[in-house]
Structure formats: C-alpha cells, structure tokens
Amino acid sequence: MREIDGPPMREIDGRGFWDRVAFAAWRSAGRLVEPAAALLLRERERRGKEEGERLAERRGIPGRKRPAGPLVWVHAASVGETNAVLALISAMQEEGLGILLTTGTVTSAKIARARLKGNAIHQYVPLDVPRYCARFVRHWRPGLAIFVESELWPVAMDELSRHGVPLVVVNGRMSPRSFRRWRQSGPLGRSIMRRISLCLAQTGDDAARFKALGMDKVMVSGNLKFDAPEPSAPAAELAAFRETIEGRPVFLGASLHPGEDEQVLAAAEKLRAVRPDLLTILAPRHPERAPALADLCRNAGLTPALRSAGDMPDMTKPVFIADTIGEMGLWYRLADVTFLGGTLIPHGGQNPIEPAKLAVPVLHGPHTANFAEIFAALRAADAVGEVNGADDLAAQAEALFANPEHRRQRVDAATHCIQSLTGALQRSFDALRPYLPVKPAVTRTGEAG
C-alpha cells in the first residue's frame, strides 16, 4: 500500500484560532437550523425518504441499547457504500468487535437489515446538528469511527474529536468537483480534514486531492467494491424466472435515472423489431419511480408487468419493471445484455463491477465520472461498450445478441479485469488494525481485567 507524502501528522485536537472560529461558526449555524429539522424530516417522510417510526434516530435518539464491549461506528451513505463495506464489517466482527452501521437512506436501511449478521446494529445517521450528534456519540461511545468514501460531516467529526475517537475514511473518493468545493470552504475545510486520523483512498488521484486539502495521513488502498461479493439471487426465484422466460432474449436496463427511461425503451423497441420475443427488464435506480415508468410504457402501447405486484414475465407483456430493492443479483443473472444507467445523463454513472462479476456484457453512456478509473480499465480491456443515445444502444446491443462468441469475449475480459484489481479489502484491514478498539483482557474467572 502506497502512502502519499505530506507534512508531518498533526494532532486532531482543533488547535489554532481559525480552526476554532470555523467550527464555532458551523456549530452555531447547526443550532440555528435545528428548529427546522423536524419539518425537514416530516417532509422527507411524506416523500418516502424517511421511515416514520425511526425518525427519532435522525435526531440522535437511539433505537437500540448499546451492546457491551468495544464498538466500531461505520457510516455509509447509501446502497453502494453499504455493499462495499460489508466485507470489512465482517472482518472486524471476526475480531470480536461490535459494529454500529449508520446509513442515510431508506433503501440502504433495507439492505442493511437483510445483510448485516451477528452483533451488528443498524441505525439511521443523525442530522449534522450539534445536539443530535452529541446525543448520538454519548450513547454509542464508539472506540473507532469509519466513514465510507466521501461522507464528511463537520459536526459529527468535531464531536468525535471532542471525545478522542479516531476517525478513518475508507474507500476514500474525492471527485474533481468535490475537490473544488472543499478548496472553497477555507478554514472549515482544512479543520475538517485535520480531524481525520487516516484516509484510505481508492486511487492515487483521490489521495492527492485529499492530501492537497490538508489531510495528514493518506494511503492508496484500492477500491473495496472490487472485493465485495456479487449480489446474490435466491435459487428458487432464479429457477422460476428462467422457466417462465423459456429462453427468450433478455435486455436489462439497470439502475435507470430520469432522462434515460425513454432512450432505453426506444432502444428496446428497435431490438424487438428484430427479436419479437425480446423481454426488456427495466430496473429504476429508485423503485418509487415505477408508476411513472409504467405510464411511459403504456403511452408507448406496451403493457408492463411489475415485480412489486407479484407479476411474472409473459409474452403479452414485453416489459418487466423490476421495482424492488436488493434484487439486482436476480436481474443481472437473467440478462443477456445490460445497459448500465446513470451514464446517458450527467449523473456520473453507477457501479459496473456487479454486472461484470455476474458475467453479463455491459453497455454504458458517456457519463462515467463517478467510476472513471473502473470504466477506463474495463474499456482498455475491451470489456464494455460505450453508446450515445437510443440508436447506438440498440445497434450495439443487437450486435451482442447476434454474436454469442462476442458476448463471451466481453464477459471473459471483464472477469479478468476485475480480478486484477482486487486486494483492497486486505490492504484496508491491515491499515485499520492499529486503530481498532482493544478488547478487554479476560481473566481465568471470565471477568474483564
């Protein structure tokens, strides 16, 4: 693992006049907005972005008792970060450590409930308000905090610093756009970076940006997503779908965002003109968009089937809307060709590692900044295809459908590329080990010594 050279490591104690001024101003602002927090949370609940029965957790009020023993707080923003860090969580559990995982979205909470094992607890992360964060840290008393990728919350980080809790960023990512914003934040940004004990960055470019922002200890560990297991699929469900599909060609639009639906559906109709038995699976990034997606299909003269309604694909319904959470492993395994969403619009793309691991050839649009180095490696290996719009998508997808050997070559290239980039899990755990809380010694009588 490579360490990025920089100035000697500083103590994370908030020293310096501008450091204190910056954080005092930020905390004061947080106190001022606290009265509006309840209204914000209720509005988010109305839009399906919060669980009503767990809103108190967003105010730092615990929904569970703290378990006995050393505890590591792991924070992951949403689904991608959660999936990336699960293997690291398992490694820490094998060391006998308790785990508190926080996330900020309803979708990631459902993933956490389904996939966390053993003594791990899930809570929603508190809003970055002084009273909420202080309440949260006082109750859970973590011995170590781990923030995943680019989740940097000033008040929470300051609260950890006040309690002497080391903070490590794992799978650290800093896009050029985020870097410019942090550079503009002045003393506050530098103060935030000084509260991080160690940053394990995905790439050399990410590490250089973190270092330029004033972070002391930065290492390049690689991307944990390469080491994450592929999404699973229940064997019975997979067998039932394969029996129902009965050898039909399957085109998957995965993790679609608004602005892409029409283009993918238009490409699918072009493909269906050549392959009348084509089944198109549309998996929106946010399942709550399914009604709008169904209306789009009906307006195009197509009758959709919906996973959430318990439908199964049939010949009278050429489009199947996969509007559930945690089932991408099923849809990738059924697909012959996949278009990966978030790439035909300026979103920055979604993670191409999962479909690559599940042996389905991937097509994507030009907007891949969120996973630039991964896409670049896959393109260099001729493992993916870039498309521009519906016509190009239809043409390249048909070329893959028509040539099984070409599909196999793409899949093999992607598999070899991904395998060559693994190893971040072990490197990250080795770097974390000195920061892990120490379990209390046990005497012969079984009491902590």
Beta strands, then each sheet from edge to edge (+ up, - down):
strand 1: 2-4
strand 2: 71-75
strand 3: 98-103
strand 4: 121-124
strand 5: 144-148
strand 6: 167-172
strand 7: 198-201
strand 8: 218-220
strand 9: 250-256
strand 10: 279-284
strand 11: 304-306
strand 12: 319-321
strand 13: 337-340
strand 14: 362-364
strand 15: 384-386
sheet 1: 1+ 8- 7- 6- 5- 2- 3- 4-
sheet 2: 11+ 12+ 10+ 9+ 13+ 14+ 15+
end
